[in-house]
């Protein structure tokens, strides 16, 4: 973490790159949607389009409940507490 002159916290470039890579890796994973395998990025795009159509009145219903993603944790409570401590000080 980098503390700026205004005391705001920013991520170091290497950390930001690592987070971006992890998110991209997650978005490239496949999941079943409407009886086909799609990437999470494609499902997110379809759901965003569905919400936009609902908001402008082209669609009568909207469904955000049908997909569940489970995250496998690779850390323990000690690491989580350390990260929380770093973010607040």
The 8 nearest C-alpha neighbors of each residue, nearest first, counted from 0:
[[1, 10, 9, 11, 8, 2, 86, 85],
 [0, 2, 9, 8, 10, 11, 3, 7],
 [1, 3, 8, 6, 7, 9, 0, 4],
 [2, 4, 6, 5, 7, 1, 8, 9],
 [3, 5, 6, 2, 7, 8, 1, 9],
 [4, 6, 3, 7, 2, 8, 9, 1],
 [7, 5, 3, 4, 2, 8, 1, 9],
 [8, 6, 3, 5, 2, 9, 4, 1],
 [7, 9, 2, 1, 0, 3, 6, 10],
 [10, 8, 1, 0, 2, 11, 7, 3],
 [11, 9, 0, 15, 1, 14, 12, 8],
 [10, 12, 14, 13, 0, 15, 1, 9],
 [13, 11, 15, 14, 16, 10, 17, 9],
 [14, 12, 16, 15, 11, 17, 10, 18],
 [13, 15, 17, 11, 16, 12, 10, 18],
 [14, 16, 12, 18, 17, 13, 10, 19],
 [15, 17, 19, 13, 14, 18, 12, 20],
 [18, 16, 14, 20, 19, 15, 13, 21],
 [19, 17, 21, 15, 20, 16, 22, 14],
 [20, 18, 16, 22, 17, 21, 23, 15],
 [19, 21, 23, 17, 18, 22, 24, 16],
 [20, 22, 24, 18, 23, 19, 25, 17],
 [21, 23, 25, 19, 24, 20, 26, 18],
 [24, 22, 26, 20, 25, 21, 19, 27],
 [23, 25, 21, 27, 22, 26, 20, 28],
 [26, 24, 22, 23, 27, 28, 21, 39],
 [25, 27, 39, 40, 23, 24, 28, 22],
 [28, 26, 24, 38, 25, 39, 23, 29],
 [29, 27, 38, 25, 26, 39, 24, 30],
 [28, 30, 38, 37, 36, 39, 27, 31],
 [31, 29, 36, 37, 38, 32, 39, 28],
 [30, 32, 36, 35, 34, 37, 33, 29],
 [31, 33, 35, 34, 36, 30, 37, 42],
 [32, 34, 35, 31, 36, 37, 65, 30],
 [33, 35, 32, 31, 36, 37, 30, 65],
 [36, 34, 31, 32, 33, 37, 30, 29],
 [35, 37, 31, 30, 29, 32, 38, 34],
 [38, 36, 29, 30, 31, 41, 35, 32],
 [37, 39, 29, 41, 27, 40, 28, 30],
 [38, 40, 26, 42, 41, 43, 29, 28],
 [39, 41, 26, 43, 38, 42, 44, 27],
 [42, 40, 44, 38, 43, 39, 45, 37],
 [43, 41, 39, 45, 44, 40, 46, 38],
 [44, 42, 40, 46, 41, 45, 39, 47],
 [43, 45, 41, 47, 42, 46, 48, 40],
 [46, 44, 42, 48, 47, 43, 49, 41],
 [45, 47, 49, 43, 48, 44, 42, 50],
 [48, 46, 50, 44, 49, 45, 43, 51],
 [47, 49, 51, 45, 46, 50, 44, 52],
 [50, 48, 46, 52, 47, 51, 45, 53],
 [49, 51, 53, 47, 48, 52, 46, 54],
 [52, 50, 48, 54, 53, 49, 47, 55],
 [53, 51, 57, 49, 55, 50, 58, 54],
 [52, 54, 58, 50, 56, 51, 55, 57],
 [55, 53, 51, 52, 56, 50, 57, 58],
 [56, 54, 52, 53, 57, 51, 58, 50],
 [55, 57, 53, 58, 54, 52, 59, 51],
 [58, 56, 52, 53, 55, 59, 54, 51],
 [57, 59, 53, 56, 52, 60, 61, 49],
 [58, 60, 53, 56, 57, 61, 52, 54],
 [61, 59, 58, 53, 62, 49, 50, 56],
 [60, 62, 53, 50, 63, 49, 59, 58],
 [63, 61, 64, 60, 65, 46, 49, 50],
 [64, 62, 65, 61, 66, 46, 50, 49],
 [63, 65, 62, 66, 67, 61, 46, 68],
 [64, 66, 63, 67, 62, 32, 33, 31],
 [67, 65, 64, 68, 63, 32, 31, 30],
 [66, 68, 69, 65, 64, 30, 63, 70],
 [69, 67, 70, 66, 30, 39, 71, 25],
 [70, 68, 71, 67, 72, 66, 25, 30],
 [69, 71, 72, 68, 73, 25, 67, 74],
 [70, 72, 73, 69, 74, 68, 75, 25],
 [73, 71, 74, 70, 75, 69, 76, 79],
 [72, 74, 71, 75, 70, 78, 76, 79],
 [75, 73, 72, 78, 76, 79, 77, 71],
 [74, 76, 77, 78, 79, 73, 72, 80],
 [75, 77, 79, 78, 80, 74, 81, 82],
 [76, 78, 80, 79, 75, 81, 74, 82],
 [77, 79, 81, 80, 76, 75, 82, 74],
 [80, 78, 76, 82, 81, 77, 83, 75],
 [79, 81, 83, 77, 82, 78, 76, 84],
 [82, 80, 78, 84, 79, 83, 77, 85],
 [83, 81, 85, 79, 84, 80, 78, 86],
 [82, 84, 80, 86, 81, 85, 79, 87],
 [83, 85, 81, 82, 87, 86, 80, 88],
 [86, 84, 82, 83, 88, 87, 81, 0],
 [87, 85, 83, 84, 88, 82, 0, 8],
 [86, 88, 84, 85, 83, 82, 8, 81],
 [87, 85, 86, 84, 83, 8, 2, 0]]
